[in-house]
Amino acid sequence: MFSTVATLAMLWAAAFDPIPYEVAVAADPVVATSPDNANESGDALADLTPEQAALMARDPDWSARASLYHAGGGGATGNDSLGCRPIPMRTLATDPRVIPRRTRLFIRETVGMHLPDGTIHDGYWYASDTGGAIRGQRVDLYTGHGRGSMQPVMRFNQQRLTITNAGRFDGCPPAWNTASN
């Protein structure tokens, strides 16, 4: 039988010591954590374009805490705030007062990241979405359909990323075959 003190201690722990998000995600069999060196591809970093190398060398314009969102789980539904279909691993939601929509962004931490289809991320993202919870120095990376799509960028969730302004874009964010052009 529990004493009153032990009972109060258990209630206190349950109410004020919630399980951290990272612990809950790590225990989830659907979301696998990517390897620590998944973006450390020497080949990808050696093959930087002159523009990418210049962006890597520049001081970042923003430092923002990242979160992730995907279609099919109460996250993305339909089009982004520009009326475009979100492009997995390209579309990014921002607070437009901090990072304006239609800004082409370069996130150096994502350069060389291995994607499920075998391609390597070039670091370019497109600010074409906004969100009610995205306020201030925060960005929300769109990963695709389903929780499993979050796997390549899971290690960036709730981490601070360095973001450089790589210019503006017109229309909708480009698909993968034209994004770096």
C-alpha positions in Angstrom: 0.0 0.0 0.0 1.3 3.4 -0.9 1.8 6.1 1.6 0.3 9.5 1.1 3.7 11.0 0.3 4.4 8.3 -2.3 1.0 8.8 -3.9 1.6 12.6 -4.0 5.0 12.1 -5.5 3.6 9.8 -8.3 0.9 12.3 -9.1 3.4 15.2 -9.1 5.7 13.2 -11.5 2.8 12.4 -13.8 1.6 15.9 -13.9 4.8 17.8 -14.1 7.4 15.4 -15.6 5.9 14.6 -19.0 7.7 12.3 -21.4 9.9 14.4 -23.7 8.8 14.4 -27.4 12.2 12.9 -28.5 11.7 10.0 -26.1 8.1 9.4 -27.4 9.3 9.5 -31.1 12.2 7.3 -30.4 9.9 4.7 -28.9 7.5 4.9 -32.0 8.3 2.0 -34.4 6.8 3.9 -37.3 9.4 6.7 -37.2 12.9 5.5 -37.5 15.7 7.8 -36.5 18.1 8.4 -39.4 21.8 7.6 -38.9 23.9 10.4 -37.4 26.0 10.6 -40.5 23.2 10.7 -43.1 24.1 14.2 -44.1 27.8 13.7 -43.9 28.2 12.6 -47.5 31.7 13.5 -48.6 30.7 13.2 -52.2 27.8 15.6 -51.8 29.9 18.2 -50.0 32.7 17.8 -52.6 30.2 18.4 -55.4 28.9 21.7 -54.3 28.0 24.2 -57.0 29.7 27.6 -56.8 26.4 29.1 -55.5 26.1 26.4 -52.8 29.8 26.9 -51.7 29.2 30.7 -51.5 26.0 30.1 -49.4 27.9 27.7 -47.1 30.6 30.3 -46.5 28.3 33.2 -45.8 27.0 34.1 -42.4 23.4 32.9 -42.1 20.6 35.4 -42.3 18.4 33.5 -39.7 18.7 30.9 -37.0 15.4 29.2 -36.5 14.0 26.2 -34.5 12.7 23.6 -36.9 9.7 21.4 -36.6 8.3 18.9 -39.1 4.9 18.4 -40.7 3.5 15.9 -43.2 0.3 15.1 -45.0 -2.1 12.5 -43.7 -2.0 13.1 -40.0 -3.6 16.4 -39.3 -0.6 18.3 -40.7 -0.7 19.4 -44.3 -4.0 19.2 -46.0 -4.3 20.5 -49.6 -2.4 23.4 -50.8 0.1 25.7 -49.1 -0.5 29.4 -48.4 0.4 30.3 -51.9 -2.2 27.9 -53.4 0.5 25.5 -54.5 0.8 21.7 -53.8 3.6 21.3 -51.1 6.7 19.7 -52.4 8.2 17.1 -50.0 11.6 18.2 -48.6 11.3 21.5 -50.4 8.3 23.4 -49.0 8.8 25.2 -45.7 6.4 27.1 -43.5 7.5 30.3 -41.9 6.3 33.3 -40.0 6.1 35.7 -43.0 7.0 38.6 -40.6 10.4 37.0 -40.1 11.0 35.1 -43.4 8.8 36.4 -46.2 6.9 34.0 -48.4 8.5 33.3 -51.8 12.0 33.4 -50.3 14.3 30.7 -51.6 16.2 29.4 -48.6 19.5 27.5 -48.2 19.7 25.3 -45.0 23.3 24.1 -44.8 22.4 21.3 -42.3 20.3 19.6 -45.0 23.1 19.6 -47.7 24.0 16.0 -48.5 21.1 14.5 -46.6 20.1 11.1 -48.1 16.4 10.9 -49.2 14.4 7.8 -49.4 14.4 7.8 -53.2 18.2 7.7 -53.3 18.7 11.4 -54.1 20.9 13.8 -52.1 19.4 17.0 -50.8 21.0 20.2 -52.1 20.0 22.4 -49.2 17.4 24.5 -51.0 14.0 25.0 -49.4 11.1 27.3 -50.4 9.1 29.5 -48.0 5.7 29.0 -49.5 3.6 28.1 -46.5 2.6 29.6 -43.1 1.1 28.0 -40.0 -0.7 29.0 -36.9 2.0 27.7 -34.6 4.9 29.1 -36.7 5.7 32.4 -34.9 9.0 34.2 -34.8 12.3 32.3 -35.3 10.6 29.0 -36.3 10.3 27.0 -39.5 8.2 24.0 -40.3 9.8 21.5 -42.8 7.3 19.7 -45.0 8.4 16.0 -45.4 5.7 14.4 -47.6 2.9 11.9 -46.9 2.7 10.0 -43.6 4.9 9.9 -40.5 7.5 7.7 -42.2 8.3 10.6 -44.5 9.8 12.4 -41.6 12.7 9.9 -41.2 15.4 11.8 -43.2 15.0 15.0 -41.2 13.9 13.7 -37.8 17.3 14.6 -36.3 16.5 18.3 -37.1 13.2 18.3 -35.3 13.2 20.9 -32.5 16.8 21.8 -33.4 18.1 25.2 -34.4 19.0 25.5 -38.1 21.2 28.0 -39.9 19.2 29.5 -42.8 20.6 31.8 -45.6 18.5 33.8 -48.0 19.2 32.4 -51.5 16.9 34.8 -53.3 13.3 34.9 -54.4 11.1 32.6 -56.5 8.0 33.2 -58.5 5.1 30.8 -58.8 5.2 27.6 -56.9 8.2 25.8 -55.4 10.0 23.8 -58.1 9.8 20.0 -58.2 13.0 18.1 -57.5 14.2 17.8 -61.1 14.3 21.7 -61.4 14.9 22.9 -57.9 18.6 23.6 -58.0 18.5 25.3 -61.4 
